[in-house]
Amino acid sequence: MTDISTRDATKSPIFAYTAPFLVFMGFLALVPVVEKMLPASVNPWLSKGAFLVYPVQTLVCAVLLWKVRKKIEFRGFAYPSVIFAIGFFVFAIWTAPQFFHWIPPRTDGFNPDLFAGDPFSYWTTVSLRFLRLVIVVPLLEEIFWRGFLMRFLISEPFEKVPFGKYQTKAFFITVLAFAAAHYGNSALPGQDFYAAIITGVIYNGVACLTKSLGSCVFVHAVTNLFLGLYIMFTKQWGFW
């Protein structure tokens, strides 16, 4: 009976829309635990907990997203040129404080140059970081925040709520929850909070405007692609 209930749960819309995000967050919680367990070593892979956890997190979440893909309604892409411009604008919001030297550069973080002497390790780690940043994160975050939470706060069963339906309470609770989830992303706690609030409002607005989860994933992916390129050119590894 337990096996049947477990199988039924994994086939539910709630599982499809929430599991990739929750697994992703679970791996993030593991980073400080792994950090404490690492032995003293000159091996770059053992220099930071995230260096070990993030590649596994990326691959596990990518597989999970592939498994649940048929349960997710993306509804195509709307206004791609406009959405692309919005994605770039959000990227500018996140990087403006460093670009204009309002606050110090974010240089502390995953530096792939640690693997510069080993081209295979270097390009493997960079590729996995871009896979995580540009594909995995936009998919699982948009599926959860806009695809699930903003609809769940309106009504349950959430899947019967039209995607992009506007309700003030659901809209702004989702914005605040999204911002809170990004609160500890930087070395200075709260540094990303206000940028995340603006981003949450914009991404929620894209959902309401386009009625398309695919467009939300696209705008998020554009933002993160430009962010990844910015990281590589400026070496501000703290944005990873």
NUBA-555043 format. One line per 3 residues: number of its first residue (from 1); their letters; for each residue x, y, z of N, C-alpha, C, CB. Coordinates in Angstrom, 2 decimals. Each point is the difference from the previous one (the first is absolute). Glycine has a CB too. Layout:
% residues N
NUM	a	X Y Z X Y Z X Y Z X Y Z | ... $
% end
This chain:
% residues 240
1	mtd	0.82 -1.21 0.00 -0.82 1.21 0.00 0.86 1.27 0.00 -1.79 -1.27 1.21 | 2.86 1.23 -0.44 0.90 1.15 0.04 0.65 0.22 -1.36 0.43 -0.42 2.44 | -0.04 -0.70 -3.10 0.62 0.12 -1.32 -0.94 0.64 -1.00 1.39 -2.01 0.50 $
4	ist	-2.69 1.60 -0.43 -1.00 0.56 -0.93 -0.17 1.49 0.26 -1.20 -2.23 -0.12 | 1.09 2.61 1.43 -0.16 1.43 0.31 1.21 0.81 -0.44 -1.44 -0.62 1.92 | 2.65 0.06 -1.75 1.20 0.72 -0.42 0.01 0.20 -1.50 1.25 -0.95 1.94 $
7	rda	-1.63 -0.11 -2.68 -0.04 0.11 -1.46 -1.02 1.04 -0.43 0.69 -2.40 -0.21 | -1.84 2.40 0.87 -1.04 0.98 -0.32 0.49 1.42 0.28 -1.77 -1.71 0.53 | 2.48 1.88 0.59 0.50 1.33 0.37 0.99 0.52 -1.04 -0.33 -0.55 2.43 $
10	tks	1.21 -0.33 -2.91 1.00 0.45 -0.97 -0.60 0.30 -1.36 1.68 -1.35 1.22 | -2.91 0.89 -1.45 -0.67 0.29 -1.27 -0.90 1.23 0.09 0.08 -2.43 -0.54 | -0.18 3.01 1.72 -0.91 1.13 0.20 0.60 1.28 -0.58 -0.91 -1.10 2.06 $
13	pif	0.05 2.07 -2.44 0.50 1.29 -0.48 0.85 0.72 1.05 -2.01 0.16 -1.45 | 1.63 -0.27 2.73 0.77 0.69 1.04 1.43 -0.52 0.01 -2.09 0.32 1.37 | 2.28 -1.63 -1.50 1.35 -0.56 -0.03 0.78 0.55 -1.19 -0.83 -2.10 1.11 $
16	ayt	0.21 2.10 -2.28 0.69 0.46 -1.21 0.44 1.45 0.12 -1.35 -1.62 -1.34 | 0.51 2.46 1.93 0.27 1.44 0.06 0.89 0.40 1.18 -2.18 0.36 -1.10 | 2.29 -1.22 2.11 0.76 0.39 1.20 1.26 -0.82 0.25 -2.15 0.72 0.95 $
19	apf	2.16 -1.98 -1.36 1.11 -0.89 0.36 1.36 0.50 -0.51 -1.62 -1.87 -0.04 | 1.75 2.29 -1.23 1.33 0.45 -0.45 0.53 1.16 0.85 -0.59 -0.73 -2.32 | -0.27 1.69 2.65 0.43 1.15 0.80 0.38 -0.44 1.41 -1.50 1.50 -1.35 $
22	lvf	0.69 -2.35 1.97 0.27 -0.43 1.37 1.29 -0.83 0.08 -2.47 0.02 0.48 | 2.70 -0.86 -1.48 1.25 -0.77 -0.04 1.18 0.94 -0.17 -1.21 -1.98 -0.98 | 1.06 2.98 0.13 1.05 1.00 -0.21 0.34 0.70 1.32 -0.78 0.34 -2.38 $
25	mgf	-0.24 0.09 3.11 0.22 0.69 1.27 0.61 -0.94 1.04 -1.93 1.52 -0.51 | 1.56 -2.80 0.45 0.59 -0.98 0.91 1.49 -0.14 -0.22 -2.17 -1.21 0.03 | 2.59 1.21 -1.29 1.44 -0.05 -0.30 0.71 1.26 0.51 -0.49 -1.43 -2.03 $
28	lal	-0.16 2.59 1.90 0.61 1.23 0.53 0.24 -0.11 1.51 -1.13 1.33 -1.81 | 0.18 -1.95 2.50 0.14 -0.16 1.45 1.15 -0.95 0.35 -2.46 0.42 0.26 | 2.82 -1.28 -1.20 1.09 -0.95 0.23 1.38 0.65 -0.09 -1.47 -1.78 -0.90 $
31	vpv	1.57 2.92 0.20 1.30 0.61 -0.27 0.79 0.25 1.28 -0.97 1.06 -2.04 | 0.41 -0.37 3.07 0.80 0.23 1.22 0.34 -1.29 0.74 -1.09 2.22 0.20 | 0.22 -3.23 -0.31 0.28 -1.29 0.65 1.20 -0.66 -0.66 -2.44 -0.28 0.59 $
34	vek	2.44 0.25 -1.92 1.13 -0.58 -0.73 1.26 0.80 0.26 -1.56 -0.86 -1.77 | 1.43 2.18 1.85 1.14 0.89 0.26 0.74 -0.41 1.27 -1.20 1.87 -1.17 | 0.44 -2.19 2.22 0.61 -0.37 1.28 0.67 -1.37 -0.05 -1.72 1.38 1.15 $
37	mlp	1.31 -2.20 -2.08 0.53 -1.36 -0.08 1.23 -0.10 -0.89 -2.29 -0.84 0.39 | 2.61 1.89 -1.14 1.10 -0.07 -0.95 1.35 -0.05 0.72 -1.39 1.25 -1.66 | 2.26 -2.15 1.22 1.35 -0.05 0.59 0.86 1.14 -0.55 -0.19 -2.51 0.26 $
40	asv	1.23 2.83 0.46 0.96 0.99 -0.51 0.68 -0.60 -1.22 0.37 1.01 2.32 | -0.43 -0.31 -3.44 0.53 -0.56 -1.24 0.32 1.12 -0.99 -1.32 -2.11 0.37 | 2.29 1.85 -1.24 0.32 0.96 -1.05 -0.83 -0.27 -1.26 2.33 0.22 0.92 $
43	npw	-3.11 -1.29 -0.88 -0.86 -0.34 -1.14 -1.09 1.06 -0.13 0.45 -2.48 0.31 | -0.56 3.16 -1.47 -1.02 1.06 -0.17 -1.42 -0.48 0.28 1.49 1.04 -1.67 | -1.78 -2.31 1.32 -1.35 -0.51 0.23 -0.36 -0.02 1.48 0.23 -1.38 -2.07 $
46	lsk	0.79 1.29 2.93 -0.24 -0.10 1.44 0.18 1.33 0.72 0.74 -2.36 -0.12 | -0.61 3.44 -0.64 0.23 1.31 0.62 -1.29 0.67 0.46 2.01 0.23 -1.44 | -3.14 -0.60 0.85 -1.30 0.59 0.38 -1.08 -1.08 -0.08 0.72 2.30 -0.84 $
49	gaf	-1.66 -2.26 1.77 -1.09 -0.97 -0.03 -0.83 0.10 -1.26 -0.06 0.09 2.45 | -0.12 1.15 -2.94 -0.82 0.21 -1.19 0.62 -0.64 -1.24 -0.81 2.13 1.00 | 2.15 -2.25 -1.03 0.65 -0.58 -1.16 -0.42 -1.46 -0.19 1.95 1.55 0.31 $
52	lvy	-2.23 -2.23 0.81 -0.45 -1.39 -0.07 -1.52 -0.11 -0.14 1.97 -0.65 1.38 | -2.68 1.50 -0.65 -1.46 -0.12 0.06 -0.67 0.50 -1.28 0.13 0.28 2.47 | 0.31 0.86 -3.00 -0.71 0.61 -1.14 -0.06 -0.89 -1.24 0.72 2.19 0.89 $
55	pvq	0.38 -2.86 -1.30 -0.11 -0.88 -1.17 -1.03 -1.11 0.19 2.37 0.51 -0.51 | -2.37 -1.12 1.71 -0.98 -1.06 0.28 -1.40 0.58 0.01 1.71 -1.28 1.34 | -1.88 2.43 -0.69 -1.29 0.69 0.04 -0.52 0.28 -1.40 0.64 1.03 2.18 $
58	tlv	0.24 -0.54 -3.04 -0.39 0.34 -1.37 -0.50 -1.22 -0.75 1.68 1.84 0.00 | -0.93 -2.93 0.07 -0.35 -1.20 -0.76 -1.27 -0.67 0.55 2.43 -0.33 -0.52 | -2.54 0.26 1.86 -1.19 -0.61 0.60 -1.25 0.79 -0.35 1.40 -0.88 1.90 $
61	cav	-1.33 2.21 -1.80 -1.16 0.85 -0.30 -0.33 -0.03 -1.50 0.59 1.47 1.95 | 0.42 -1.56 -2.80 -0.24 -0.09 -1.44 -0.76 -1.28 -0.33 2.08 1.33 -0.46 | -1.67 -2.44 1.07 -0.69 -1.28 -0.22 -1.44 0.08 0.52 2.19 -1.24 0.18 $
64	llw	-2.37 1.83 0.98 -1.34 0.12 0.58 -0.90 0.88 -0.88 0.98 -0.29 2.31 | -0.44 1.39 -2.82 -0.78 0.85 -0.90 -0.40 -0.76 -1.26 1.20 2.02 0.87 | -0.31 -2.83 -1.38 -0.33 -0.80 -1.18 -1.11 -1.00 0.32 2.36 0.26 -0.84 $
67	kvr	-2.31 -0.84 2.04 -1.00 -1.00 0.39 -1.40 0.60 0.11 1.78 -1.24 1.22 | -1.88 2.50 -0.76 -1.31 0.59 0.25 -0.48 0.87 -1.17 0.52 -0.03 2.43 | 0.25 0.11 -3.50 -0.27 0.96 -1.08 -1.40 -0.13 -0.59 2.41 -0.05 -0.50 $
70	kki	-2.94 -1.16 0.44 -1.31 -0.19 -0.64 -1.15 0.51 0.87 0.94 -1.98 -1.18 | -0.66 2.22 2.45 -1.03 0.51 0.91 -0.05 1.54 0.01 0.30 -2.05 1.40 | 0.67 2.68 -2.02 0.12 1.46 0.05 -0.58 0.62 -1.27 2.05 -0.19 1.46 $
73	efr	-2.90 1.18 -1.30 -0.57 0.72 -1.16 0.79 1.29 -0.21 -2.32 -0.98 0.44 | 3.14 1.00 -1.50 0.83 1.18 -0.26 -0.72 1.05 -0.85 2.00 -1.47 0.16 | -2.93 1.04 -1.01 -0.81 0.92 -0.81 0.83 0.88 -0.93 -1.67 -0.01 1.83 $
76	gfa	2.75 -0.53 -2.38 0.75 0.70 -1.04 0.68 1.28 0.48 -1.59 -0.94 -1.60 | 1.92 1.80 0.63 0.69 1.27 0.28 -0.81 1.14 -0.60 2.26 -1.15 0.04 | -2.40 2.23 0.70 -0.71 1.17 -0.50 0.93 1.21 0.02 -2.22 -0.93 0.83 $
79	yps	2.10 1.78 -1.84 0.79 1.24 -0.08 1.49 -0.24 0.24 -2.02 1.26 0.77 | 2.67 -2.16 -1.51 1.40 -0.36 0.31 0.97 1.18 0.01 -0.49 -2.19 -1.01 | 0.33 3.15 0.09 0.93 1.14 -0.04 -0.15 0.86 1.25 -0.10 0.00 -2.51 $
82	vif	-1.14 0.24 2.90 -0.27 0.80 1.21 0.52 -0.73 1.23 -2.03 1.02 -1.09 | 1.77 -2.32 1.15 0.43 -0.79 1.16 1.53 -0.03 0.09 -2.10 -1.42 -0.19 | 2.77 1.34 -0.97 1.46 0.02 -0.02 0.51 1.32 0.59 0.02 -1.52 -2.03 $
85	aig	-0.62 2.62 1.63 0.41 1.32 0.50 -0.25 0.11 1.51 -0.52 1.01 -2.25 | -0.59 -1.57 2.71 -0.30 0.03 1.44 1.05 -0.82 0.76 -2.48 0.26 -0.48 | 2.86 -1.41 -0.08 1.02 -0.83 0.63 1.31 0.74 0.15 -1.10 -2.00 -0.93 $
88	ffv	1.48 2.75 -0.10 1.24 0.78 0.07 -0.13 1.12 1.03 0.49 -0.53 -2.43 | -1.65 1.15 2.50 -0.24 1.06 0.98 0.15 -0.53 1.42 -1.54 1.14 -1.61 | 1.02 -2.32 1.87 0.13 -0.60 1.34 1.46 -0.29 0.31 -2.31 -1.01 -0.20 $
91	fai	3.05 0.51 -0.79 1.45 -0.20 0.17 0.68 1.31 0.41 -0.05 -1.86 -1.71 | -0.33 2.96 1.07 0.60 1.31 0.32 -0.31 0.41 1.43 -0.20 0.66 -2.41 | -1.00 -0.98 2.88 -0.37 0.34 1.38 0.92 -0.72 0.99 -2.40 0.34 -0.73 $
94	wta	2.68 -1.61 0.47 0.82 -0.79 0.93 1.46 0.45 0.01 -1.53 -1.93 -0.38 | 2.03 2.37 -0.76 1.44 0.30 -0.09 0.32 1.49 0.12 0.21 -1.99 -1.44 | -1.21 2.86 1.38 0.25 1.45 0.04 0.80 0.44 1.23 -2.12 0.30 -1.26 $
97	pqf	1.83 -0.81 2.47 0.77 0.47 1.17 1.50 -0.22 -0.14 -2.00 -0.48 1.39 | 2.40 -0.64 -1.98 1.43 -0.25 -0.21 0.52 0.76 -1.22 -0.26 -2.27 1.06 | -0.55 2.33 -2.11 0.43 0.65 -1.23 0.31 1.48 0.24 -1.39 -1.62 -1.33 $
100	fhw	0.57 2.27 2.14 0.19 1.43 0.29 0.81 0.25 1.27 -2.16 0.44 -1.16 | 2.72 -1.55 1.74 0.86 0.09 1.18 -0.72 0.58 1.21 1.94 0.27 -1.52 | -3.24 -0.55 1.62 -0.73 0.42 1.19 0.35 -0.90 1.19 -1.87 0.89 -1.44 $
103	ipp	2.16 -2.14 1.14 0.43 -0.95 1.03 1.16 -0.81 -0.57 -2.34 -0.12 1.03 | 3.15 -0.52 -0.16 1.20 -0.69 -0.48 -0.34 -1.16 -0.96 1.14 0.62 2.14 | -0.20 -0.96 -3.03 -0.20 -1.14 -0.89 -0.18 -1.30 0.79 1.38 1.17 -1.76 $
106	rtd	-2.12 -2.09 1.18 -0.27 -1.28 0.67 0.97 -1.06 -0.54 -2.47 0.61 0.32 | 3.67 -0.58 0.19 1.06 -0.87 -0.54 0.12 -1.32 0.76 1.21 2.04 -0.73 | -1.86 -2.16 1.89 0.11 -1.22 0.80 -1.07 -1.00 -0.43 0.93 1.32 1.95 $
109	gfn	-0.50 -2.45 -2.48 -0.95 -1.02 -0.45 0.71 -1.01 -0.87 -1.88 1.65 0.10 | 1.11 -2.44 -0.83 0.58 -1.06 -0.83 0.82 0.60 -1.13 -1.92 -1.50 0.57 | 3.23 1.28 -0.52 0.91 0.51 -1.01 0.52 -1.17 -0.84 0.66 1.96 1.49 $
112	pdl	-1.13 -2.10 -2.73 0.44 -1.13 -0.82 1.49 0.05 -0.35 -2.29 -0.11 -0.92 | 2.92 1.26 1.14 1.44 0.10 -0.27 0.82 -0.92 0.89 -0.35 2.37 -0.72 | -0.26 -2.86 1.80 0.67 -0.99 0.84 0.37 -1.25 -0.80 -1.25 0.88 2.00 $
115	fag	0.48 -1.12 -3.07 0.21 -1.18 -0.83 0.71 0.35 -1.31 -2.05 -1.03 1.02 | 2.67 2.21 -1.08 0.60 0.47 -1.25 1.07 -0.95 -0.53 -0.48 2.33 0.72 | 1.15 -3.06 0.17 1.04 -0.92 -0.44 -0.54 -1.30 -0.55 1.47 1.00 1.68 $
118	dpf	-2.78 -1.20 -1.56 -0.64 -1.25 -0.47 -1.19 0.39 -0.87 0.74 -1.30 2.08 | -0.54 1.41 -3.41 -1.07 0.46 -0.90 -1.30 -0.79 0.13 1.77 0.73 -1.56 | -1.66 -2.06 1.76 -1.21 -0.82 0.12 -0.82 0.43 1.22 1.18 -1.92 -1.13 $
121	syw	-0.52 2.04 2.29 -0.71 0.40 1.23 -0.54 1.42 -0.13 1.48 -1.53 1.35 | -0.67 2.41 -1.97 -0.42 1.39 -0.16 -1.30 0.10 -0.80 2.40 0.72 0.11 | -2.42 -1.33 -1.30 -1.18 0.13 -0.85 -1.18 -0.82 0.51 1.52 0.40 -1.91 $
124	ttv	-1.23 -1.47 2.62 -1.09 -0.78 0.61 -0.70 0.84 1.06 1.23 -2.15 -0.44 | -0.45 2.79 1.31 -0.61 0.80 1.07 -0.72 1.23 -0.55 1.79 -0.80 1.56 | -1.17 1.46 -2.55 -0.65 1.17 -0.59 -1.30 -0.41 -0.70 2.25 1.12 -0.31 $
127	slr	-2.23 -2.23 -0.43 -1.20 -0.47 -0.71 -1.11 -0.35 0.98 1.45 -0.88 -1.84 | -1.09 0.22 2.94 -1.01 -0.35 1.00 -0.56 1.24 0.68 1.16 -2.19 0.37 | -0.32 3.20 -0.15 -0.49 1.24 0.59 -1.00 0.69 -0.94 2.17 0.25 1.26 $
130	flr	-1.86 -0.23 -2.54 -0.92 0.63 -0.95 -1.27 -0.83 -0.17 1.96 1.03 -1.19 | -1.84 -2.35 1.22 -1.19 -0.85 -0.05 -0.90 0.30 1.19 1.31 -1.80 -1.20 | -0.71 1.93 2.37 -0.76 0.31 1.22 -0.62 1.38 -0.08 1.53 -1.47 1.31 $
133	lvi	-0.72 2.46 -1.72 -0.42 1.40 0.02 -1.05 0.32 -1.06 2.25 0.57 0.88 | -2.06 -1.09 -2.09 -0.80 0.45 -1.15 -1.17 -0.93 -0.31 2.05 1.05 -0.91 | -1.97 -2.32 1.30 -1.07 -0.94 -0.34 -0.70 -0.53 1.25 1.25 -0.63 -2.06 $
136	vvp	-0.48 0.02 2.96 -0.63 -0.67 1.15 -0.69 0.99 0.93 1.73 -1.78 -0.15 | -1.03 2.85 0.55 -0.59 0.96 0.94 -1.23 0.71 -0.58 2.28 0.32 0.99 | -2.22 0.23 -2.22 -1.21 0.63 -0.55 -1.19 -0.96 -0.07 1.48 1.52 -1.31 $
139	lle	-1.23 -2.76 0.92 -1.10 -0.97 -0.08 -0.61 -0.28 1.37 1.09 -1.02 -2.00 | -0.27 0.59 2.95 -0.59 -0.42 1.27 -0.55 1.17 0.80 1.58 -1.91 0.03 | -0.95 3.10 -0.13 -0.53 1.15 0.74 -1.30 0.50 -0.60 2.33 0.64 0.63 $
142	eif	-2.41 -0.53 -1.94 -1.24 0.50 -0.61 -1.14 -1.00 0.14 1.37 1.33 -1.61 | -1.06 -2.61 1.48 -1.01 -1.03 0.22 -0.57 0.11 1.41 1.15 -1.52 -1.65 | -0.26 1.76 2.63 -0.46 0.08 1.38 -0.67 1.33 0.32 1.83 -1.55 0.62 $
145	wrg	-1.12 2.68 -0.86 -0.53 1.30 0.44 -1.23 0.43 -0.79 2.30 0.63 0.68 | -2.18 -0.57 -1.99 -1.11 0.47 -0.82 -0.96 -1.13 -0.36 1.48 1.78 -0.91 | -0.93 -2.98 0.65 -0.86 -1.11 -0.41 -0.81 -0.58 1.13 1.63 -0.49 -1.74 $
148	flm	-1.04 0.42 2.93 -0.68 -0.60 1.14 -0.48 1.03 1.03 1.39 -2.02 -0.36 | -0.43 2.71 1.02 -0.36 0.78 1.18 -1.01 1.11 -0.30 2.24 -0.51 0.91 | -2.02 1.26 -1.97 -0.89 1.13 -0.27 -1.43 -0.48 -0.30 1.96 1.30 -0.89 $
151	rfl	-2.09 -2.52 0.37 -1.33 -0.57 -0.25 -0.55 -0.68 1.25 0.61 -0.33 -2.42 | 0.26 -0.35 3.17 -0.42 -0.69 1.22 -0.57 0.98 1.02 1.75 -1.75 -0.41 | -1.18 2.95 0.47 -0.47 1.01 0.94 -1.37 0.56 -0.39 2.38 0.57 0.49 $
154	ise	-2.77 -0.78 -1.73 -1.33 0.44 -0.44 -1.04 -1.06 0.31 1.04 1.38 -1.81 | -0.70 -2.63 1.49 -0.98 -1.08 0.22 0.68 -1.35 -0.14 -1.86 1.47 -0.85 | 1.31 -2.46 1.50 0.46 -1.38 -0.12 -1.22 -0.84 -0.40 1.87 0.31 1.76 $
157	pfe	-1.80 -1.16 -2.78 1.21 -0.41 -0.72 0.56 1.11 -0.90 -0.84 -2.34 0.07 | 2.12 2.59 0.10 0.65 1.14 -0.68 -0.02 -0.14 -1.51 1.45 0.29 1.98 | -1.40 -1.55 -2.46 0.09 -0.20 -1.45 -1.26 0.44 -0.74 1.54 -1.90 0.44 $
160	kvp	-2.62 2.14 0.29 -1.23 0.50 -0.63 -0.03 1.53 -0.07 -1.19 -2.04 0.83 | 2.17 2.67 -0.19 0.11 1.47 -0.08 0.76 0.33 -1.28 -0.03 0.27 2.56 | -0.52 0.56 -3.43 0.72 0.35 -1.23 1.35 0.61 0.30 -2.18 0.35 -1.15 $
163	fgk	3.20 -0.79 0.43 1.33 0.55 0.21 0.00 1.50 -0.30 1.05 -2.23 -0.58 | -0.42 3.00 1.47 0.08 1.44 -0.19 -1.20 0.77 0.50 1.39 -0.47 -1.94 | -2.32 -0.22 2.61 -1.14 0.71 0.57 0.49 0.94 1.11 -1.55 -1.95 -0.54 $
166	yqt	1.06 3.19 0.52 0.45 0.98 0.98 -0.92 0.02 1.21 0.99 1.37 -1.83 | -0.37 -1.48 3.01 -0.68 0.28 1.26 1.03 0.70 0.88 -1.59 -2.03 -0.19 | 1.26 3.17 0.73 0.98 0.83 0.70 0.74 -0.75 1.09 -1.41 1.96 -0.50 $
169	kaf	0.68 -2.67 1.36 0.64 -0.72 1.11 0.99 -1.04 -0.54 -2.05 0.36 1.44 | 1.60 -1.18 -2.36 0.87 -1.05 -0.55 1.21 0.60 -0.70 -2.00 -1.48 -0.27 | 1.79 2.57 -0.45 1.09 0.66 -0.75 1.11 0.44 0.94 -1.66 0.77 -1.73 $
172	fit	1.30 -0.05 2.80 1.02 0.60 0.86 0.56 -0.96 1.04 -1.13 2.16 -0.34 | 0.36 -3.16 0.76 0.58 -1.04 0.87 1.06 -0.77 -0.77 -2.16 -0.19 1.30 | 1.89 -0.10 -2.56 0.98 -0.69 -0.84 1.26 0.84 -0.17 -1.85 -1.18 -1.19 $
175	vla	1.67 2.48 0.98 1.15 0.92 -0.12 0.85 -0.06 1.27 -1.32 1.51 -1.54 | 0.69 -1.40 2.70 0.74 0.02 1.27 0.68 -1.34 0.27 -1.62 1.69 0.90 | 0.94 -2.79 -1.21 0.60 -1.32 0.20 1.19 -0.20 -0.93 -2.24 -0.91 0.69 $
178	faa	2.10 1.36 -1.93 1.10 -0.07 -0.97 1.20 0.80 0.49 -1.66 -0.28 -1.87 | 1.41 1.49 2.38 1.08 0.85 0.51 0.64 -0.62 1.24 -1.17 2.03 -0.91 | 0.36 -2.59 1.79 0.53 -0.63 1.22 0.90 -1.17 -0.34 -2.05 0.71 1.25 $
181	ahy	1.70 -1.47 -2.29 0.82 -1.15 -0.41 1.36 0.43 -0.52 -2.09 -1.24 -0.54 | 2.21 2.50 0.09 1.27 0.52 -0.51 0.73 0.86 1.04 -0.98 -0.03 -2.30 | 0.48 0.05 3.51 0.55 0.90 1.02 1.46 -0.32 0.32 -2.29 0.23 0.95 $
184	gns	2.61 -1.52 -0.83 1.36 -0.38 0.40 0.91 -0.37 -1.14 -0.98 -0.77 2.08 | 0.64 1.19 -3.30 0.80 -0.39 -1.17 1.39 0.60 -0.03 -2.12 -0.21 -1.23 | 2.28 1.40 1.78 1.27 0.71 -0.11 0.77 -0.07 1.31 -1.00 1.53 -1.72 $
187	alp	2.26 -1.09 1.67 0.83 0.01 1.20 -0.57 0.94 1.06 2.01 -0.52 -1.40 | -2.64 1.61 0.95 -0.67 0.92 0.92 -1.49 -0.35 0.04 1.70 1.85 -0.47 | -2.19 -2.43 1.59 -1.41 -0.40 0.06 -0.93 1.15 -0.34 0.60 -1.69 1.73 $
190	gqd	-1.56 1.44 -2.56 -0.98 1.00 -0.37 0.40 0.87 -1.17 -0.67 -0.01 2.32 | 1.91 -0.15 -2.83 0.47 0.85 -1.09 -0.87 -0.15 -1.25 2.32 -0.19 0.91 | -2.85 -1.02 -1.12 -0.80 -0.26 -1.20 -1.51 0.17 0.23 1.78 -1.56 -0.73 $
193	fya	-2.16 1.88 1.96 -1.43 -0.03 0.36 -0.82 0.96 -0.85 0.64 -0.62 2.32 | -0.18 1.86 -2.44 -0.80 1.00 -0.72 0.01 -0.25 -1.51 0.51 1.66 1.80 | 0.63 -2.12 -2.31 0.05 -0.37 -1.41 -0.95 -1.17 -0.26 2.39 0.80 -0.17 $
196	aii	-2.46 -1.72 1.13 -0.90 -1.16 -0.16 -1.46 0.42 0.07 1.76 -1.47 1.00 | -2.08 2.48 -0.18 -1.38 0.50 0.05 -0.39 0.57 -1.36 0.23 0.50 2.47 | 0.63 0.35 -3.04 -0.29 0.58 -1.31 -0.12 -1.10 -1.05 1.23 2.12 0.64 $
199	tgv	-0.32 -3.10 -0.57 -0.03 -1.11 -0.95 -1.29 -0.80 0.14 2.50 -0.12 0.08 | -2.90 -0.13 1.17 -1.24 -0.75 0.22 -1.21 0.71 -0.58 1.00 -0.94 2.06 | -1.04 2.26 -1.88 -1.12 0.79 -0.57 0.02 -0.11 -1.53 0.07 1.60 1.96 $
202	iyn	1.12 -1.48 -2.55 0.10 -0.04 -1.47 -0.36 -1.39 -0.53 1.78 1.77 0.07 | -1.23 -2.82 0.54 -0.30 -1.36 -0.48 -1.47 -0.35 0.21 2.36 -0.67 0.52 | -2.93 1.09 0.61 -1.44 -0.21 0.20 -0.80 0.77 -1.06 0.37 -0.33 2.48 $
205	gva	0.11 1.54 -2.81 -0.65 0.78 -1.04 0.06 -0.69 -1.35 0.57 2.06 1.25 | 0.57 -2.69 -1.56 0.12 -0.77 -1.25 -1.04 -1.13 -0.02 2.48 0.56 -0.14 | -2.64 -1.22 1.28 -1.00 -1.08 0.09 -1.40 0.53 -0.28 1.45 -1.19 1.68 $
208	clt	-1.80 2.32 -1.08 -1.34 0.56 -0.18 -0.20 0.54 -1.42 -0.03 0.57 2.43 | 1.09 -0.02 -3.01 -0.10 0.56 -1.35 -0.10 -1.08 -1.06 1.31 1.97 0.78 | -0.46 -2.99 -0.70 0.10 -0.99 -1.08 -0.89 -1.21 0.20 2.30 0.76 -0.34 $
211	ksl	-2.69 -1.04 1.60 -0.74 -1.24 0.32 0.77 -1.23 -0.43 -2.17 1.24 -0.24 | 3.49 -1.14 0.27 0.86 -1.06 -0.53 1.15 -0.28 0.95 -0.61 0.66 -2.33 | 0.63 -1.88 2.87 1.12 -0.41 0.85 1.29 -0.05 -0.82 -1.57 -1.32 1.46 $
214	gsc	1.46 0.94 -2.73 1.17 -0.04 -0.87 0.66 1.36 -0.10 -1.04 -1.85 -1.28 | 0.24 2.91 1.21 0.55 1.36 -0.07 0.71 0.37 1.29 -1.81 0.64 -1.59 | 1.29 -1.10 2.73 0.65 0.27 1.29 1.34 -0.70 0.08 -2.24 0.26 1.08 $
217	vfv	2.29 -1.50 -1.55 1.27 -0.73 -0.03 0.99 0.71 -0.92 -1.20 -2.18 0.45 | 0.71 2.65 -1.59 0.86 0.67 -0.99 0.58 1.29 0.57 -1.37 -0.99 -1.85 | 0.54 1.82 2.49 0.50 1.28 0.53 1.04 -0.26 1.09 -2.20 1.11 -0.54 $
220	hav	1.96 -2.11 1.37 0.93 -0.34 1.07 1.31 -0.53 -0.59 -1.93 -0.53 1.54 | 1.83 -0.29 -2.59 1.19 -0.56 -0.64 0.84 1.10 -0.66 -1.24 -2.15 -0.39 | 0.58 3.14 -0.23 0.72 1.12 -0.62 0.77 0.77 1.07 -1.75 0.17 -1.82 $
223	tnl	1.08 0.15 2.92 0.67 0.69 1.11 1.23 -0.76 0.45 -2.20 0.94 0.73 | 2.03 -2.24 -0.52 1.10 -0.80 0.54 1.11 -0.23 -1.02 -1.64 -1.10 1.51 | 1.29 1.04 -2.78 1.05 -0.15 -1.02 0.90 1.23 0.00 -1.53 -1.43 -1.40 $
226	flg	0.94 2.62 1.38 0.81 1.22 0.05 0.79 0.08 1.31 -1.69 1.16 -1.46 | 1.09 -1.63 2.55 0.70 0.01 1.28 1.22 -0.93 -0.05 -2.17 0.51 1.19 | 1.99 -1.69 -1.79 1.11 -0.93 -0.11 1.14 0.57 -0.83 -1.61 -1.86 0.22 $
229	lyi	1.28 2.52 -1.33 1.03 0.61 -0.84 0.70 1.14 0.77 -1.31 -0.60 -2.09 | 0.52 1.37 2.83 0.55 1.09 0.82 0.98 -0.56 1.03 -2.12 1.35 -0.33 | 1.74 -2.45 0.95 0.87 -0.64 1.00 1.33 -0.39 -0.63 -2.02 -0.85 1.23 $
232	mft	1.97 0.22 -2.40 1.22 -0.47 -0.63 0.90 1.17 -0.44 -1.24 -2.05 -0.77 | 0.64 3.14 0.30 0.80 1.14 -0.48 0.54 0.85 1.15 -1.39 0.03 -2.06 | 0.62 0.10 3.14 0.42 0.89 1.10 0.63 -0.75 1.17 -1.81 1.54 -0.68 $
235	kqw	1.68 -2.88 0.66 0.52 -0.85 1.08 -0.66 0.32 1.36 2.19 -0.15 -1.24 | -3.46 0.54 1.19 -0.76 0.23 1.23 -0.72 -1.30 0.35 -0.29 2.50 -0.50 | 1.07 -3.43 1.05 -0.48 -1.36 0.22 -1.14 -0.07 1.02 2.29 -0.81 -0.56 $
238	gfw	-2.45 1.84 1.35 -1.07 0.01 1.01 -1.39 -0.01 -0.59 1.53 1.19 1.47 | -1.66 -0.92 -2.78 -1.32 -0.03 -0.64 -0.46 -1.41 -0.37 0.48 2.28 -0.88 | 0.42 -3.26 0.96 -0.42 -1.36 -0.34 -1.14 -0.45 0.90 2.33 -0.53 -0.78 $
% end
